[in-house]
Every structure is written in C-alpha cells, then in structure tokens.
Amino acid sequence: MQIRDLNKKYDQMQKKYGDKKLSSIYNGGCETSPDICFVFMNPTGRNIASEPNWKGRRSPWIGTKNIWKLFYQIGLLDKDIYNDIQKKKGKEWDEDFADLVYKDIENKKIFITNLGKCTQIDARPLPNSVLKEYLDLLYKEIDIIKPKKIIVFGNQVSSIFLNKKISVSEWRKKKDQIKIKKNTYDVYPVYYPVGNGMRNIDMVIEDLKYVLGE
C-alpha cells in the first residue's frame, strides 16, 4: 500500500465530518523513513489547498505562516523559502510554490500530517469521537513511512494517539513508545504551537530542538 491510497477514504470522511464546501487535507514530506513525523490536530479553511479548485498537493499548512516560522527557527526550513513565505499572503501561494516548500521539507527528512484530515471552516475544536475515527488510518500512514521519531502536538492529539491521558506539560523532553504492527516508535508529546498555543512557543522551540538533537 502507498500512502496516497488512503486519500479516497479521507475524502469520504470529509463529507461526514468536515465542511462540505472544503476538501480534506492529507499529508506531505518525506515518505521513506523520515527522521521526524509531525502529527498536528486537523486542518482549517486557512489552508488554501482545501479549496475545491486547488489543483496541487493537499498538504498541511499551505498558505499559512506560523508553522513555517517555527520550522525555520528549529532549522527545518531553508532561509530563502522562509523569507518567501513571510512575503506572501495566503492566497498568493500557488501549486508550484507549495511543491517548492514541501520539496524542502522532504529534503530535510520530515513528514507532516494531521490526526484528523477533515477540514473545518475555522479552528473550532473537534470532539475526541471524530478524531478517533482517523486513528487507525494515521497508524497506517506511520506503518507505511516508518519514521524514526514521532512528535505529537497538544494534549488531545497526544492522548488519543497514545491511548492514555497526556498532559504535555508533564512530558517535556520525555518520550513514550507505541507499537504499530511489528515496529515500535518513540513518541514525544509537545505543546501545540499555534492559536492559543502560541503562548507556549518558546517551550515548543526548546523541546523540539531537544528532540531533534537527541
């Protein structure tokens, strides 16, 4: 199975759990033993790749700024690409520029995904019950790409992914493990770095640098 084989299922689930005027967002980056797999929560309509007329890749954070600033600060994004992102408004991203950004992410041996692939019109929280519907599919993604480390963002995503109650404030610079089929992966819960989580951004940067250097 290839990772894109899951997209049809994600599109079906978008109709059930997401905004019906938007498309689901999948994943992107290095698909062969990446150094890090980043697992975020779920996409919003700020990602312009969720617009039905978008013809390119449907990967996380296209047309946004904050996550790319974070990646640049921890050494995971080329300086020239970062500067171009900061100059562009969200709607000024096009398919070629999205590919350029994700080619750099691929070269950095990074894979980016969300637990939930159902795009919402805004950043409203999703109930656990919806995110859990995506969990087995996320495990399939991980089994396909086989990352060396997994970083999960926020209490909700971390708790669902690890199937235990997680408070990321108690897990700074600590790891858990998860077994998916025959492989065991190191998992690092980290503060969510956007929205209200921006107040914790200094700790996010510190903890990510620790994980990258471990």
C-alpha positions as CSV (number, residue, x, y, z in Angstrom):
1,M,0.0,0.0,0.0
2,Q,1.1,3.5,-0.8
3,I,0.2,6.5,1.4
4,R,-1.9,8.1,-1.3
5,D,-4.1,5.0,-1.3
6,L,-5.6,6.4,1.9
7,N,-6.8,9.7,0.3
8,K,-10.0,8.3,-1.1
9,K,-11.1,7.3,2.4
10,Y,-10.1,10.7,3.7
11,D,-12.3,12.4,1.1
12,Q,-15.2,10.2,2.1
13,M,-14.7,11.2,5.7
14,Q,-14.5,14.9,4.8
15,K,-18.2,14.7,3.7
16,K,-19.1,13.2,7.0
17,Y,-17.0,15.2,9.5
18,G,-15.7,18.3,7.6
19,D,-17.1,21.4,6.0
20,K,-18.8,20.2,2.8
21,K,-17.6,23.2,0.8
22,L,-13.9,22.3,1.5
23,S,-11.6,19.4,0.6
24,S,-9.7,17.2,3.0
25,I,-6.0,17.8,3.7
26,Y,-3.7,14.8,3.6
27,N,0.0,14.9,4.5
28,G,3.3,15.7,2.9
29,G,7.1,15.4,3.0
30,C,9.5,12.5,3.2
31,E,7.6,9.2,2.8
32,T,10.6,6.9,3.3
33,S,11.9,6.6,6.9
34,P,11.7,10.3,7.8
35,D,13.7,11.5,10.8
36,I,10.6,13.1,12.2
37,C,6.9,12.6,11.7
38,F,5.0,15.7,13.0
39,V,1.3,15.0,13.9
40,F,-1.0,18.0,14.3
41,M,-4.7,18.2,15.0
42,N,-6.8,18.9,12.0
43,P,-6.8,21.4,9.1
44,T,-8.9,24.6,8.7
45,G,-10.0,26.7,5.7
46,R,-7.0,28.9,6.1
47,N,-5.2,26.2,4.2
48,I,-5.9,27.3,0.6
49,A,-5.3,23.7,-0.6
50,S,-8.7,22.9,0.9
51,E,-10.4,24.9,-1.7
52,P,-12.1,22.6,-4.2
53,N,-10.5,24.4,-7.2
54,W,-6.9,23.8,-5.9
55,K,-5.1,21.6,-8.4
56,G,-2.0,20.8,-6.5
57,R,-1.0,18.8,-3.4
58,R,-3.3,18.8,-0.4
59,S,-0.7,19.0,2.4
60,P,-0.9,20.7,5.8
61,W,-0.3,24.4,6.4
62,I,-0.3,25.6,2.8
63,G,-1.0,29.4,2.7
64,T,-0.2,29.9,6.4
65,K,2.9,31.4,8.2
66,N,3.2,30.4,11.8
67,I,4.2,26.7,11.4
68,W,6.8,27.6,8.8
69,K,8.3,30.2,11.1
70,L,8.6,27.5,13.7
71,F,10.2,25.1,11.3
72,Y,12.7,27.8,10.3
73,Q,13.5,28.6,13.9
74,I,14.4,25.0,14.6
75,G,16.4,24.6,11.4
76,L,14.0,22.6,9.3
77,L,13.3,25.2,6.5
78,D,15.5,26.9,4.0
79,K,16.0,30.6,4.7
80,D,15.1,31.8,1.2
81,I,11.9,29.7,1.2
82,Y,11.0,31.0,4.7
83,N,11.5,34.6,3.5
84,D,9.3,34.0,0.5
85,I,6.6,32.6,2.8
86,Q,6.7,35.6,5.0
87,K,6.3,37.9,2.0
88,K,3.3,36.1,0.6
89,K,-0.3,36.4,1.6
90,G,-2.1,33.1,1.9
91,K,-3.9,33.5,-1.4
92,E,-0.7,34.2,-3.2
93,W,0.5,30.6,-2.7
94,D,0.2,28.6,-5.9
95,E,0.7,24.9,-6.6
96,D,4.3,25.3,-7.7
97,F,5.2,27.2,-4.5
98,A,3.6,24.6,-2.3
99,D,5.6,22.0,-4.1
100,L,8.8,24.0,-3.5
101,V,8.1,24.3,0.2
102,Y,7.4,20.6,0.6
103,K,10.4,19.6,-1.5
104,D,12.5,21.3,1.1
105,I,10.6,19.5,3.9
106,E,11.2,16.2,2.1
107,N,14.9,17.0,1.7
108,K,15.0,17.7,5.5
109,K,13.6,14.2,6.1
110,I,10.4,15.5,7.6
111,F,6.9,14.2,7.3
112,I,3.9,16.4,8.2
113,T,0.4,15.1,8.9
114,N,-2.7,15.7,11.0
115,L,-4.6,13.2,13.1
116,G,-7.9,14.4,11.6
117,K,-7.9,15.1,7.9
118,C,-11.4,16.7,7.9
119,T,-11.1,20.4,7.1
120,Q,-13.2,22.8,9.2
121,I,-14.1,26.3,8.1
122,D,-12.3,27.7,11.3
123,A,-10.3,26.4,14.3
124,R,-13.3,25.0,16.2
125,P,-12.2,22.0,18.3
126,L,-13.2,18.6,17.2
127,P,-14.6,16.1,19.7
128,N,-12.5,13.1,20.6
129,S,-15.0,10.8,18.9
130,V,-14.3,12.4,15.5
131,L,-10.5,12.3,15.8
132,K,-10.6,8.7,17.0
133,E,-12.3,7.8,13.7
134,Y,-9.0,8.8,12.0
135,L,-6.6,7.0,14.3
136,D,-6.3,3.6,12.5
137,L,-5.7,5.5,9.3
138,L,-2.9,7.5,10.9
139,Y,-1.4,4.3,12.2
140,K,-1.5,3.0,8.6
141,E,0.3,6.2,7.4
142,I,3.0,5.6,10.1
143,D,3.4,1.9,9.1
144,I,3.9,3.0,5.5
145,I,6.5,5.7,6.1
146,K,8.2,4.2,9.3
147,P,9.6,7.4,10.9
148,K,12.5,7.4,13.3
149,K,10.7,9.6,15.8
150,I,7.1,10.9,16.1
151,I,6.1,14.3,17.6
152,V,2.5,14.7,18.6
153,F,1.2,18.2,19.4
154,G,-1.2,19.1,22.2
155,N,-3.0,17.2,25.0
156,Q,-5.9,16.0,22.8
157,V,-3.8,14.5,19.9
158,S,-1.2,13.1,22.3
159,S,-3.8,11.4,24.4
160,I,-5.7,9.9,21.5
161,F,-2.6,8.8,19.7
162,L,-1.0,7.1,22.8
163,N,-4.4,5.9,24.2
164,K,-3.7,7.4,27.6
165,K,-4.3,10.7,29.3
166,I,-1.5,13.0,28.4
167,S,-0.7,16.4,29.8
168,V,2.1,17.8,27.7
169,S,3.4,20.0,30.5
170,E,4.4,16.8,32.3
171,W,6.1,15.3,29.2
172,R,8.6,17.9,28.3
173,K,11.7,16.3,26.9
174,K,10.3,12.8,27.7
175,K,9.2,10.1,25.3
176,D,6.7,7.3,25.3
177,Q,6.5,4.4,22.8
178,I,3.9,3.0,20.6
179,K,3.9,-0.3,18.7
180,I,2.3,-0.4,15.2
181,K,2.3,-3.8,13.7
182,K,5.9,-5.1,14.1
183,N,7.6,-1.8,14.8
184,T,8.0,0.3,17.9
185,Y,8.3,4.1,17.7
186,D,9.5,6.8,20.1
187,V,6.7,9.4,20.6
188,Y,7.3,12.9,22.1
189,P,4.2,14.9,23.2
190,V,4.8,18.6,22.8
191,Y,2.7,21.8,23.3
192,Y,0.5,22.7,20.4
193,P,2.3,25.6,18.7
194,V,-0.5,27.7,17.0
195,G,-3.6,29.5,18.1
196,N,-3.7,29.7,21.9
197,G,-0.7,27.5,22.0
198,M,1.4,30.5,20.8
199,R,1.9,31.5,24.4
200,N,4.0,28.4,24.8
201,I,6.0,28.8,21.7
202,D,9.4,29.3,23.5
203,M,8.9,26.0,25.2
204,V,7.9,24.4,21.9
205,I,11.1,25.5,20.3
206,E,13.2,24.4,23.2
207,D,11.6,21.0,23.3
208,L,11.7,20.4,19.6
209,K,15.4,21.3,19.5
210,Y,15.9,18.8,22.2
211,V,14.1,16.0,20.3
212,L,15.9,16.8,17.1
213,G,19.3,16.7,18.9
214,E,18.6,13.6,20.9
